[in-house]
Amino acid sequence: MTAELSDVDFGKISRFVHEIYGINLHAGKKELVKARLGKRLRDGNFRSFAEYFRFVKSKKGAAELIRMIDSLSTNLTSFFREETHFHKLRKIIPEMAGSSSRYGRMPGSFRIWCAGCSTGEEAYTLAITLREALNGQNIDPQILATDISTKVLKTAMAGIYQSERVKSISNPLLKKYFQIGQGEWEEYYRVKKELKDIIKFTRFNLMENPNFNNPFDCIFCRNVMIYFDKETQKKLIGRFYNLLKKDGWLFIGHSESLTGMTHRFKYVEPSVYRK
Ligand SMILES: C[S@@+](CC[C@H](N)C(=O)[O-])C[C@H]1O[C@@H](n2cnc3c(N)ncnc32)[C@H](O)[C@@H]1O
């Protein structure tokens, strides 16, 4: 039986999640919170949401806090999602990666931050696009792929996907960058080393101040900010601006926009901005 989630306990949990992770759990999400955390309560033998929440905030509750966020975050993603962004990127890469003086830096590397990478499909799509665009050029492609959820990062790092999930990848690219499983793995595709080698997956909370050493050519933060309120989005956009190289690019989700927000980016086209 699922415990009752009172408005008071829901308020406490949603305020806490908002404060620490920026995720906006408005009143309409109460049933979702009840269902998803209800399972955590049953697994951990907690009698009420109040008891569960007290535990999560205690010193002993650190691991459960991560599990709580894992179960509250929405991780929907796919390979080549919102594909026009990858066509755009394909055009941008050779121009930016090859130039030195125009962008005030030495050529030699191309760095992308995939912020809110979920189960890895977006980061691997970026890696495919980079490999294809930089073919034969002496440039070191690097992708930093981050998410708050350890559960999705585990899947991302494994890089093994069921055939259903790779349907949006063209056959030539699938053959080139994936190994098809044998025997009991027949229905699975494994990302090849040449893609894995250029991606670093790591846990990072977008509410924290990043201390990444090198600036990025591009930041992809798509379908993540929709879960944050305007104030949190504005702070994040300001950080992205500072973390980009001169003339660097920001890609946000197709249904997201910076309209109505004070920011320093130049608008390029819907969901694409430039420093
Ligand atoms: C809907 S998925 C989007 C995945 C991918 N960017 C795409 O567009 O296909 C949103 C991701 O943002 C992550 N996320 C939510 N809040 C976060 C935070 N505060 N810090 C880092 N990642 C967060 C979630 O765990 C989830 O994997």
The ligand as a Gaussian input file, in Angstrom:
#p B3LYP/6-31G(d) Opt

LIG

0 1
 C       14.754000      15.173000     -20.474000
 S       16.433000      14.793000     -20.145000
 C       17.208000      15.576000     -21.553000
 C       18.313000      14.737000     -22.130000
 C       19.005000      15.330000     -23.380000
 N       19.640000      16.581000     -23.078000
 C       18.067000      15.463000     -24.538000
 O       17.675000      16.572000     -24.872000
 O       17.697000      14.436000     -25.124000
 C       16.834000      15.913000     -18.807000
 C       18.073000      15.513000     -18.024000
 O       18.459000      16.594000     -17.172000
 C       18.966000      16.062000     -15.965000
 N       18.911000      17.077000     -14.896000
 C       17.822000      17.575000     -14.268000
 N       18.181000      18.451000     -13.300000
 C       19.532000      18.511000     -13.324000
 C       20.503000      19.251000     -12.566000
 N       20.147000      20.059000     -11.574000
 N       21.802000      19.062000     -12.870000
 C       22.174000      18.218000     -13.874000
 N       21.306000      17.497000     -14.608000
 C       20.007000      17.644000     -14.340000
 C       18.055000      14.866000     -15.708000
 O       18.650000      13.915000     -14.828000
 C       17.831000      14.320000     -17.119000
 O       18.707000      13.278000     -17.436000

